[in-house]
Amino acid sequence: EPEVTQTPSHQVTQMGQEVILRCVPISNHLYFYWYRQILGQKVEFLVSFYNNEISEKSEIFDDQFSVERPDGSNFTLKIRSTKLEDSAMYFCAYWGSGDQETQYFGPGTRLLVL
Amino acid sequence: QQQVKQSPQSLIVQKGGISIINCAYENTAFDYFPWYQQFPGKGPALLIAIRPDVSEKKEGRFTISFNKSAKQFSLHIMDSQPGDSATYFCAASRAQGGSEKLVFGKGTKLTVNP
């Protein structure tokens, strides 16, 4: 079982609206990531976050996107003005040791922009 | 150079058969190669991973073969079962460390017929 929960599990929004996706770690983790997966396509890296700072971001992660960890617990991805092409599954991931040291993915948030 | 190319796109295998999925990369800085399994509506889950200092790694029915000179690696699923029906993604990163993003292949949808 992943050690993060993501809320909401599904969200439908109108184009141009702001959405906030949340990732809540169960244990203390240092590295967090957001990835997205457009339906039927590969998983794409958006941004990595370490020690409350962005450590790397992709070209997808433009000015419409932001991440923060406002209360030291929740890890959020904000999309300021959603576009139709933002419709995708958004996965939070963390670096953990588990059975292996690797990135472990949360269950995802399905975002649909109408 | 950041791409990981995966084939085939889909694969149908009879129960008990061998499933083989291939991946190729160009970036010689990649140093960690995990395979993820994804069921519909779920996040990717680590299946097995390999570092380039070994040519093969086996865990139960799952084996990764790695050819460093050819920059190719493959997943073999022995005695394939209907429960193995899922989408499989190969991935690569520059290190097995929290700071490195994963670059995913496009995925292979495996169907194992009973």
Interface residues (C-beta under 8 A of the other chain):
Chain A: P2 L30 Y31 Y33 Y35 Q41 K42 V43 E44 F45 S48 Y50 S55 E56 S58 F91 A93 W95 G98 D99 Q100 E101 T102 Q103 Y104 F105 G106 P107 G108
Chain B: P34 Y36 G41 K42 G43 P44 A45 L46 A49 F89 A91 Q96 G97 G98 S99 K101 L102 V103 F104 G105 K106 G107
